[in-house]
Amino acid sequence: QKVMDSHKDITFISTDEMDRIAADRMVEIGVTDKIGSGAYLEFKDIDFDREYVHDISADKYQSFASIQEELEVYEKLSVEFDESDIDNMPQQVANYTSYRWYDLWDNELNDLWDRIVGEISEDKKQALVEEQREWIKRKDLNVKEAGSDFEGGTMQPLLENCAAERFTRKRCYELAAILAEIRGEDFQVPGDVAESYADVDHTLEEMFEKFEGQWITDQERGACIGVEKSDTCDMAPEGSKWTVWETGGDVISDLDVYSFTDYAIIFKVPHDSYDSYYKLQFNWDNEVELLYGNSLEELYDYGV
């Protein structure tokens, strides 16, 4: 008691209060009861005659009877993340949880890829490698675009992780079908799964179709903006399939596309002394908008 009384500026709390603070902190950083009561590390002999795939949920290697069964297990793990109500978590916890969700599918993608390149015929390997490189480029562009509106903010990692998860999950099913075909196995993508990623990894044609028939008025500039097929547009540039027009401004088309993602189409229009950049996208109110800038940096930082 004398020792305690000698520390006048220190507040002492009960053991129960300390336990409550510790429990709250565990929830805040995402430590679940399952994690907190996890088993001790165990070692087991690996049978190299069987097929093993990394199971991120248990940090061990798990064997599967077929590619179909393997993807079913990963889908169940993914559903657990999907139902974890990430949107209502503290931001840092949501960022970490969304990264683990993406990491689940990224590990599976790497496992599938390693097996495919080890088993595919040489005459088909190079084409698949090029296809995978193009997929990586599209994925990276979409991930960057997903977080562009919140660059430097606490929400940026969440948005980028979720975009990476969606892209990678779809690609896992595509690679699983390739591996199953190589091995002569039956493999079917469940209908609900295919429907869930139908809006992921669009072609340019699909992106224009999303915007087709959208007519909006930009009151700030007093301009009307429309998107339509070139064969129905009097202002369509020769040789184009799609036209985006703005009264009082440039007429742009699919011939001017600089890049595109699942979120937006970027156009570049060269002029004598400068370049114009446009970004066609749906805003947070799900309304079409056409942003403008004299550079890509201005387009993203100061687009109006």
C-alpha positions as CSV (number, residue, x, y, z in Angstrom):
1,Q,0.0,0.0,0.0
2,K,2.9,2.4,0.8
3,V,4.4,1.7,-2.6
4,M,1.2,2.3,-4.3
5,D,0.6,5.5,-2.4
6,S,4.0,6.8,-3.3
7,H,3.0,6.9,-7.0
8,K,0.5,9.7,-6.9
9,D,0.4,10.2,-10.7
10,I,-0.3,6.6,-11.6
11,T,-3.8,5.2,-11.9
12,F,-4.3,1.6,-10.8
13,I,-7.0,-0.5,-12.4
14,S,-8.5,-3.9,-11.5
15,T,-7.6,-7.2,-13.1
16,D,-11.1,-7.4,-14.6
17,E,-10.7,-3.9,-16.2
18,M,-7.3,-4.9,-17.6
19,D,-8.7,-8.1,-19.1
20,R,-11.5,-6.1,-20.7
21,I,-9.0,-3.6,-22.3
22,A,-6.9,-6.5,-23.6
23,A,-10.0,-8.2,-25.1
24,D,-11.1,-5.0,-26.8
25,R,-7.6,-4.6,-28.3
26,M,-7.7,-8.2,-29.7
27,V,-11.0,-7.4,-31.4
28,E,-9.6,-4.1,-32.8
29,I,-6.6,-5.8,-34.5
30,G,-8.6,-8.8,-35.7
31,V,-7.6,-11.6,-33.3
32,T,-10.5,-14.0,-33.3
33,D,-11.2,-16.7,-30.8
34,K,-10.0,-19.2,-33.4
35,I,-6.7,-17.4,-33.7
36,G,-6.3,-16.9,-30.0
37,S,-6.9,-20.6,-29.1
38,G,-4.9,-21.9,-32.1
39,A,-3.1,-25.3,-31.9
40,Y,0.6,-25.6,-31.5
41,L,2.7,-26.2,-34.6
42,E,2.7,-29.8,-35.7
43,F,5.0,-31.6,-38.1
44,K,4.0,-34.3,-40.5
45,D,5.6,-36.4,-43.2
46,I,4.7,-35.4,-46.8
47,D,3.7,-38.1,-49.2
48,F,5.2,-36.8,-52.4
49,D,3.1,-39.2,-54.5
50,R,0.0,-37.2,-53.7
51,E,-1.2,-33.7,-54.8
52,Y,-0.8,-31.0,-52.2
53,V,-2.1,-27.5,-52.4
54,H,-1.5,-24.7,-49.9
55,D,-4.4,-24.1,-47.6
56,I,-3.9,-20.6,-46.3
57,S,-6.7,-21.0,-43.7
58,A,-4.8,-23.6,-41.7
59,D,-1.2,-22.8,-42.9
60,K,-0.6,-26.4,-44.0
61,Y,-0.8,-28.4,-47.1
62,Q,-4.0,-30.2,-48.0
63,S,-4.6,-32.9,-50.5
64,F,-7.6,-32.9,-52.9
65,A,-9.2,-35.7,-55.0
66,S,-9.8,-33.4,-57.9
67,I,-9.4,-29.8,-59.2
68,Q,-13.2,-29.4,-58.7
69,E,-13.0,-30.3,-55.1
70,E,-10.0,-28.0,-54.6
71,L,-11.9,-25.0,-55.9
72,E,-14.9,-25.9,-53.8
73,V,-12.8,-25.7,-50.7
74,Y,-11.3,-22.4,-51.6
75,E,-14.7,-21.0,-52.5
76,K,-16.0,-21.9,-49.0
77,L,-13.1,-20.1,-47.5
78,S,-13.8,-17.1,-49.7
79,V,-17.4,-17.0,-48.7
80,E,-16.3,-16.7,-45.0
81,F,-14.5,-13.5,-45.9
82,D,-17.5,-12.3,-48.0
83,E,-19.8,-12.8,-45.1
84,S,-17.4,-11.2,-42.5
85,D,-19.0,-7.7,-43.0
86,I,-15.8,-6.0,-43.9
87,D,-17.5,-2.7,-44.6
88,N,-18.4,-2.3,-41.0
89,M,-15.0,-3.2,-39.5
90,P,-12.6,-0.5,-38.2
91,Q,-10.6,0.7,-41.3
92,Q,-7.3,-0.9,-40.4
93,V,-8.9,-4.2,-39.6
94,A,-10.9,-4.0,-42.9
95,N,-7.7,-3.3,-44.8
96,Y,-6.0,-6.3,-43.3
97,T,-8.9,-8.6,-43.7
98,S,-9.4,-7.7,-47.4
99,Y,-5.7,-8.3,-48.0
100,R,-6.0,-11.8,-46.4
101,W,-9.0,-12.4,-48.7
102,Y,-6.9,-11.5,-51.8
103,D,-4.0,-13.5,-50.5
104,L,-6.2,-16.6,-50.2
105,W,-6.8,-16.5,-54.0
106,D,-3.3,-15.3,-54.9
107,N,-1.8,-18.3,-53.2
108,E,-4.2,-20.6,-55.0
109,L,-3.4,-18.9,-58.3
110,N,0.3,-19.4,-57.8
111,D,-0.3,-23.1,-56.9
112,L,-2.4,-23.6,-60.0
113,W,0.1,-21.8,-62.3
114,D,3.1,-23.9,-61.0
115,R,1.3,-27.1,-61.8
116,I,0.1,-25.9,-65.2
117,V,3.5,-24.8,-66.5
118,G,5.0,-28.1,-65.2
119,E,2.4,-30.2,-67.1
120,I,1.3,-28.2,-70.2
121,S,2.8,-29.1,-73.6
122,E,5.6,-26.9,-74.9
123,D,3.7,-25.9,-78.0
124,K,0.9,-24.4,-75.7
125,K,3.1,-23.0,-72.9
126,Q,4.3,-19.8,-74.6
127,A,0.8,-18.7,-75.6
128,L,-0.4,-19.2,-72.1
129,V,2.5,-17.3,-70.6
130,E,1.7,-14.3,-72.9
131,E,-1.9,-14.6,-71.9
132,Q,-1.0,-14.5,-68.2
133,R,1.3,-11.5,-68.7
134,E,-1.6,-9.6,-70.3
135,W,-3.9,-10.6,-67.5
136,I,-1.4,-9.3,-64.9
137,K,-1.2,-5.9,-66.8
138,R,-5.0,-5.7,-66.7
139,K,-5.2,-6.7,-63.1
140,D,-2.6,-4.1,-62.1
141,L,-4.4,-1.3,-64.0
142,N,-7.7,-2.2,-62.4
143,V,-6.3,-2.4,-58.9
144,K,-4.7,1.1,-59.3
145,E,-7.9,2.5,-60.8
146,A,-10.0,1.1,-57.9
147,G,-8.1,3.1,-55.3
148,S,-7.4,6.2,-57.4
149,D,-10.2,8.3,-55.9
150,F,-8.8,7.7,-52.4
151,E,-5.0,7.8,-53.2
152,G,-3.1,8.3,-49.9
153,G,-6.2,7.8,-47.8
154,T,-7.0,5.0,-45.4
155,M,-9.6,3.5,-47.8
156,Q,-7.2,3.0,-50.7
157,P,-5.8,-0.4,-49.5
158,L,-9.3,-1.7,-48.9
159,L,-10.5,-0.8,-52.4
160,E,-7.3,-2.1,-54.1
161,N,-7.4,-5.3,-52.1
162,C,-11.0,-6.0,-53.1
163,A,-10.3,-5.3,-56.7
164,A,-7.3,-7.6,-56.6
165,E,-9.4,-10.3,-55.0
166,R,-12.1,-10.2,-57.6
167,F,-9.7,-10.3,-60.5
168,T,-7.6,-13.1,-59.0
169,R,-10.6,-15.2,-58.0
170,K,-11.9,-15.2,-61.6
171,R,-8.5,-16.1,-63.0
172,C,-8.2,-19.0,-60.6
173,Y,-11.3,-20.6,-62.1
174,E,-9.9,-20.0,-65.6
175,L,-6.6,-21.6,-64.7
176,A,-8.4,-24.5,-62.8
177,A,-10.3,-25.3,-66.0
178,I,-7.0,-25.3,-68.0
179,L,-5.3,-27.6,-65.5
180,A,-8.4,-29.9,-65.4
181,E,-8.3,-30.2,-69.2
182,I,-4.6,-31.0,-69.1
183,R,-5.3,-33.8,-66.7
184,G,-8.5,-35.0,-68.4
185,E,-10.6,-34.2,-65.4
186,D,-14.2,-32.9,-65.5
187,F,-14.5,-29.3,-64.3
188,Q,-17.5,-27.0,-64.2
189,V,-17.7,-23.4,-62.8
190,P,-20.8,-23.3,-60.6
191,G,-23.5,-21.0,-62.1
192,D,-23.6,-18.7,-59.0
193,V,-19.8,-18.4,-59.1
194,A,-19.8,-17.4,-62.7
195,E,-22.6,-14.9,-62.1
196,S,-20.7,-13.4,-59.2
197,Y,-17.7,-12.4,-61.3
198,A,-19.5,-11.7,-64.6
199,D,-18.7,-8.0,-64.1
200,V,-14.9,-8.6,-63.7
201,D,-12.2,-8.2,-66.4
202,H,-14.2,-6.6,-69.2
203,T,-13.2,-6.3,-72.8
204,L,-13.2,-2.8,-74.3
205,E,-16.4,-3.6,-76.3
206,E,-18.1,-4.7,-73.0
207,M,-17.1,-1.4,-71.4
208,F,-18.6,0.7,-74.2
209,E,-21.8,-1.4,-73.9
210,K,-22.0,-0.5,-70.3
211,F,-22.0,3.2,-71.2
212,E,-24.2,2.9,-74.3
213,G,-27.3,5.1,-74.4
214,Q,-26.2,7.2,-71.4
215,W,-27.1,10.9,-71.9
216,I,-26.0,13.4,-69.3
217,T,-25.9,17.2,-68.9
218,D,-22.8,18.7,-67.4
219,Q,-24.4,21.9,-65.9
220,E,-21.1,23.3,-64.8
221,R,-19.8,23.5,-68.4
222,G,-23.3,23.7,-70.0
223,A,-22.5,20.7,-72.1
224,C,-24.5,17.6,-73.1
225,I,-22.6,14.3,-73.2
226,G,-23.6,11.1,-75.0
227,V,-22.3,7.6,-75.8
228,E,-23.6,5.7,-78.8
229,K,-22.5,3.3,-81.5
230,S,-20.8,5.1,-84.4
231,D,-23.2,3.7,-87.0
232,T,-26.0,5.7,-85.4
233,C,-24.1,8.9,-84.8
234,D,-23.7,11.7,-87.4
235,M,-20.5,13.0,-85.7
236,A,-18.7,9.6,-85.6
237,P,-15.1,9.6,-86.7
238,E,-14.4,7.5,-89.8
239,G,-13.4,3.9,-88.9
240,S,-14.8,4.0,-85.3
241,K,-17.2,1.7,-83.7
242,W,-18.2,3.8,-80.7
243,T,-18.5,7.6,-80.3
244,V,-18.5,9.7,-77.2
245,W,-19.5,13.3,-78.0
246,E,-19.7,16.5,-75.9
247,T,-21.4,19.6,-77.2
248,G,-18.9,22.4,-77.5
249,G,-15.9,20.0,-77.1
250,D,-14.0,17.1,-78.7
251,V,-15.7,14.2,-80.3
252,I,-13.9,11.1,-79.2
253,S,-14.2,7.5,-80.1
254,D,-12.8,4.0,-79.5
255,L,-10.0,5.1,-81.9
256,D,-8.8,7.5,-79.1
257,V,-8.7,4.9,-76.3
258,Y,-5.5,5.2,-74.2
259,S,-6.3,2.6,-71.7
260,F,-9.4,1.1,-69.9
261,T,-10.4,-0.8,-66.8
262,D,-13.6,-2.2,-65.4
263,Y,-14.2,1.2,-63.9
264,A,-13.4,3.7,-66.7
265,I,-12.2,4.3,-70.2
266,I,-9.3,6.8,-70.7
267,F,-9.0,8.7,-74.0
268,K,-6.1,10.7,-75.4
269,V,-6.7,13.3,-78.1
270,P,-3.5,15.0,-79.6
271,H,-3.6,18.7,-80.5
272,D,-0.9,20.9,-82.1
273,S,0.5,22.2,-78.8
274,Y,-1.1,20.0,-76.2
275,D,-2.9,16.7,-75.5
276,S,-6.4,16.3,-74.1
277,Y,-7.2,13.4,-71.8
278,Y,-10.7,12.3,-71.0
279,K,-12.0,9.7,-68.5
280,L,-15.4,8.2,-69.0
281,Q,-16.7,6.6,-65.8
282,F,-19.6,6.0,-63.4
283,N,-19.4,8.2,-60.3
284,W,-20.3,7.2,-56.8
285,D,-24.0,8.1,-57.5
286,N,-23.8,5.6,-60.5
287,E,-24.1,8.5,-62.9
288,V,-21.9,8.8,-66.0
289,E,-19.3,11.6,-66.0
290,L,-16.6,12.7,-68.4
291,L,-13.6,14.1,-66.7
292,Y,-11.0,16.2,-68.5
293,G,-7.4,17.1,-68.1
294,N,-4.3,18.2,-70.1
295,S,-2.3,15.4,-68.6
296,L,-3.0,12.1,-66.9
297,E,-1.9,13.7,-63.6
298,E,-4.3,16.6,-64.0
299,L,-7.0,14.2,-65.1
300,Y,-6.8,12.3,-61.9
301,D,-6.0,15.1,-59.5
302,Y,-8.1,18.0,-60.9
303,G,-10.6,16.4,-63.3
304,V,-13.9,18.3,-63.5
